[in-house]
Amino acid sequence: MSVPETASRLRRRRGIRVVWDPLDLSERGTAWSVDPRDALARAVVEARSLEDAVILVDWARQAGVVLDDDDAAEVLSRKHADAAGLVAWSEGGAESILESAAGTRLRCAGHHVRRQVPVGRSRRIIDMVVDGIIGFETDGRQHHEERFHEDRLKDAAIAREGRIPFRTGTLMVRDTWEETAAAIDALISTAGGPRPVAHVGNSCLPRVLGPRGRRHWRLAVPRRRREQELPTG
């Protein structure tokens, strides 16, 4: 429960956590809830892991709670400055928690990840391309059970472009990720290693730091250069 920082005489009730927020925050919300953007700013810093925080940001992008990278950075930094670095870890286009979690884990392992990549001239879209070589699809059974034939056609299109199609289900991400990641590494190695890719949206990821105090995850904040950078070339 969010209350103004001037609130007093509040009774304790089991199962309810009271948070004292600045007055301007309550003015942006309604009589019974805070603004979703302010809720997002608090939720990401209180998330149990970086992965959970990125899932929240991916959801906020998909739902239109934040508009673009600059807008997201402003919102996310309201509680802690380092949370703005989640913009680099997140990327628009994640259509499920499963996809968001898998993409974050792959990036944490050092892989280059691009989301929502078109296949040739068709309207088909790959969930993720990993290291320029794996066409990675995250299939929830309920959503894909009636699309079996269409998914096979997509796999064939991915192969024709010189990539390796690889599909995972909920259990492969949630319960057996270690084996799933090992299979991805093996496929990349068999294909000759990662391909050169344009590091757009996946370069200069803020370094993940260990927990401190109530924070379960933190990101390094880039240092600002004091001197003026000279042009190169």
PyMOL commands that set and color helices and strands:
alter all, ss='L'
color gray80, all
select helices_A, chain A and resi 23-28+36-45+50-63+69-76+81-89+97-108+141-160+170-174+177-190
alter helices_A, ss='H'
color red, helices_A
select strands_A, chain A and resi 2-4+19-21+113-118+125-130+134-138+164-168+208-209+218-219
alter strands_A, ss='S'
color yellow, strands_A
deselect
rebuild
show_as cartoon
